[in-house]
Amino acid sequence: MKVTLLYKVYRALRRGWKRMTPEAQQAVRTFVASQKTAHGYMNAGGHEDAYYDQFGRVLEAVFSPRRLVHTRIDLTVQESRHRDSVYGRFFDFLAGDGCPQTSDLFPHTSSAVCCVLAMQHQTGRMPDATYVEWLRQRQDETGGFYASEVAPVPDLLTTAVALFTLRLIGVEVRDATSFVQAHWWEGGGFVPTLLDDYSDVEYVFYGLLALGSQK
């Protein structure tokens, strides 16, 4: 049976989790637990948000694999503003809601290029070499990836998705371990960029994905 792309993401998250020290793991568990209410997970602003529930549920399964059989890993983007984006459609694809044609996913950003490459790979097509090279050019000397050609700094979300995608298609890039570690937050999460001083369950997800998408 073909392994779904979503399960490959889960395996990368588990690898990232196992690479953390016991102390760091405990800090992450504590932080993620602090973001959960009786009804779901909170966003960075401290408000319950169904979008963040998705990341929280997956993280629960990453921390305790036995929960996986009782957890429906569903990263389908529920908010309309996300669903209309290339990134939102990629999450639909991850969740198994079919494979959109890549011809209408014109890649303006690194995440969009990752969407196209991952979908090409998962459906048995050769990754577009032009997109691969464009994405590789977005990697900074620190190991992080820029979201676009004009982004001022590399960010954790883009780095995680790019590292996962490039490993998926068998392309080697500069190690980004130091970059990810620099984004570790004392409160037990990961910050979006070095210009930020907050975290949430979404960026815990990206931190683990980035750690687990390297050799």
Wavefront OBJ file of the C-alpha trace (Angstrom):
o trace
v 0.000 0.000 0.000
v 1.314 3.432 -0.915
v 2.388 5.535 2.051
v 0.422 8.777 2.167
v 2.217 12.088 2.183
v 0.590 12.976 5.480
v 2.000 9.870 7.142
v 5.452 10.765 5.785
v 5.069 14.133 7.500
v 4.167 12.309 10.710
v 7.252 10.126 10.484
v 9.439 13.223 10.011
v 7.826 14.782 13.079
v 8.626 11.656 15.084
v 12.247 11.760 13.938
v 12.461 15.391 15.028
v 10.925 14.549 18.392
v 13.424 11.732 19.001
v 16.333 14.074 18.264
v 15.411 16.355 21.143
v 16.870 15.912 24.602
v 14.564 14.601 27.349
v 14.635 18.069 28.923
v 13.611 19.734 25.668
v 10.891 17.138 25.112
v 9.443 17.865 28.524
v 9.522 21.597 27.843
v 7.656 21.064 24.572
v 5.062 18.806 26.203
v 4.462 21.374 28.927
v 4.144 24.224 26.457
v 1.759 22.347 24.151
v -0.377 21.308 27.132
v -0.540 24.966 28.199
v -2.037 25.852 24.816
v -4.973 23.454 25.165
v -8.347 24.421 26.563
v -11.394 22.312 27.270
v -12.505 22.878 23.665
v -9.289 22.860 21.652
v -6.025 24.658 21.046
v -5.291 28.363 21.122
v -3.638 30.538 18.518
v -0.736 32.884 19.231
v -3.213 35.477 20.471
v -4.556 33.158 23.142
v -7.908 32.485 21.460
v -9.401 29.088 20.646
v -8.875 28.406 16.963
v -9.913 25.306 14.994
v -6.945 25.791 12.664
v -4.561 25.254 15.592
v -6.475 22.196 16.779
v -5.075 20.329 13.803
v -1.487 20.908 14.837
v -2.204 20.179 18.492
v -3.821 16.826 17.727
v -0.942 15.736 15.517
v 1.576 16.751 18.174
v -0.284 14.676 20.749
v 0.157 11.657 18.484
v 3.837 12.506 17.968
v 4.446 12.606 21.713
v 2.546 9.357 22.320
v 2.462 7.115 19.199
v -0.102 4.828 20.809
v -2.559 7.688 20.460
v -2.175 7.539 16.692
v -4.711 4.742 16.334
v -7.231 6.882 18.195
v -6.353 10.147 16.489
v -7.537 11.178 13.066
v -4.592 13.079 11.668
v -6.359 15.754 9.712
v -4.477 18.828 8.571
v -7.230 20.012 6.255
v -7.244 23.781 6.475
v -10.639 24.822 7.777
v -10.450 28.579 7.444
v -11.526 29.910 4.061
v -8.667 32.379 3.864
v -6.247 29.447 3.993
v -8.237 27.054 1.818
v -8.082 29.389 -1.175
v -4.289 29.532 -1.005
v -1.809 27.139 -2.596
v -0.639 26.202 0.885
v -4.193 25.423 1.957
v -4.717 23.224 -1.088
v -1.494 21.411 -0.222
v -2.963 20.564 3.189
v -6.083 19.294 1.435
v -3.787 17.074 -0.612
v -2.017 15.887 2.544
v -5.358 14.904 3.996
v -6.137 12.773 0.955
v -8.722 14.995 -0.704
v -7.389 14.354 -4.181
v -4.526 15.794 -6.167
v -5.109 19.171 -7.783
v -3.440 19.860 -11.091
v -0.108 21.580 -10.545
v -0.482 23.663 -13.711
v -2.723 26.146 -11.887
v -0.518 26.377 -8.796
v 1.764 29.108 -10.053
v 4.526 29.238 -7.451
v 5.078 32.719 -6.085
v 6.629 31.477 -2.843
v 8.860 28.722 -1.511
v 5.882 26.982 0.105
v 4.037 26.994 -3.214
v 7.053 25.454 -4.962
v 7.177 22.810 -2.232
v 3.513 22.037 -2.828
v 4.128 21.451 -6.512
v 7.231 19.319 -5.985
v 5.651 17.182 -3.278
v 2.557 16.564 -5.366
v 4.648 15.676 -8.395
v 6.665 13.198 -6.356
v 3.687 11.632 -4.629
v 1.906 11.044 -7.917
v 4.924 9.438 -9.570
v 6.062 12.350 -11.697
v 9.589 13.699 -11.966
v 10.064 16.837 -9.861
v 10.433 19.922 -12.036
v 14.180 20.675 -12.122
v 13.569 24.410 -12.497
v 11.490 24.488 -9.331
v 14.048 22.376 -7.476
v 16.855 24.772 -8.329
v 14.717 27.823 -7.512
v 13.972 26.345 -4.093
v 17.608 25.494 -3.414
v 18.521 29.097 -4.159
v 16.219 30.229 -1.357
v 18.417 28.603 1.307
v 20.486 30.986 3.373
v 24.040 30.259 4.533
v 22.572 29.668 8.002
v 20.584 26.749 6.626
v 17.207 28.485 6.772
v 14.990 29.146 3.759
v 13.432 32.413 2.642
v 9.712 32.445 1.877
v 10.295 34.336 -1.373
v 12.924 36.186 -3.337
v 12.134 39.378 -1.410
v 11.645 38.005 2.118
v 13.891 39.887 4.579
v 14.831 36.889 6.738
v 14.534 33.100 6.513
v 11.688 31.667 8.600
v 10.962 28.391 10.347
v 7.760 27.491 8.487
v 9.406 27.810 5.077
v 12.522 26.023 6.286
v 10.562 23.065 7.647
v 8.455 22.637 4.527
v 11.455 23.069 2.205
v 13.635 20.603 4.109
v 10.839 18.039 4.194
v 10.098 18.407 0.494
v 13.720 18.276 -0.640
v 14.384 15.190 1.469
v 11.217 13.653 0.061
v 12.470 14.036 -3.506
v 16.054 13.069 -2.670
v 17.788 16.433 -2.983
v 20.601 17.225 -0.535
v 20.947 20.726 0.888
v 22.951 22.545 3.557
v 22.359 21.332 7.114
v 19.926 23.555 9.018
v 20.272 22.168 12.540
v 21.883 25.344 13.901
v 19.179 27.454 12.268
v 16.422 25.427 13.910
v 18.157 25.459 17.294
v 18.474 29.242 17.073
v 14.677 29.392 16.851
v 14.183 27.430 20.057
v 12.039 29.390 22.511
v 12.705 29.222 26.241
v 9.030 28.618 26.878
v 9.211 25.229 25.150
v 8.390 26.011 21.531
v 9.932 27.539 18.436
v 9.669 31.115 17.173
v 8.643 31.889 13.560
v 11.701 34.076 12.906
v 14.534 35.531 14.946
v 12.563 38.779 14.955
v 9.739 37.160 16.963
v 9.490 36.334 20.660
v 6.466 34.033 20.826
v 5.493 30.507 19.897
v 2.354 28.419 19.365
v 1.504 24.805 18.536
v 1.843 25.446 14.809
v 5.479 26.448 15.199
v 6.203 23.516 17.489
v 4.993 21.418 14.553
v 7.350 23.209 12.151
v 10.278 23.007 14.542
v 9.930 19.233 14.857
v 9.351 18.854 11.116
v 12.532 20.789 10.369
v 14.570 18.724 12.838
v 13.198 15.482 11.450
v 13.717 16.376 7.801
v 17.500 16.357 7.993
v 20.000 13.527 7.933
l 1 2 3 4 5 6 7 8 9 10 11 12 13 14 15 16 17 18 19 20 21 22 23 24 25 26 27 28 29 30 31 32 33 34 35 36 37 38 39 40 41 42 43 44 45 46 47 48 49 50 51 52 53 54 55 56 57 58 59 60 61 62 63 64 65 66 67 68 69 70 71 72 73 74 75 76 77 78 79 80 81 82 83 84 85 86 87 88 89 90 91 92 93 94 95 96 97 98 99 100 101 102 103 104 105 106 107 108 109 110 111 112 113 114 115 116 117 118 119 120 121 122 123 124 125 126 127 128 129 130 131 132 133 134 135 136 137 138 139 140 141 142 143 144 145 146 147 148 149 150 151 152 153 154 155 156 157 158 159 160 161 162 163 164 165 166 167 168 169 170 171 172 173 174 175 176 177 178 179 180 181 182 183 184 185 186 187 188 189 190 191 192 193 194 195 196 197 198 199 200 201 202 203 204 205 206 207 208 209 210 211 212 213 214 215
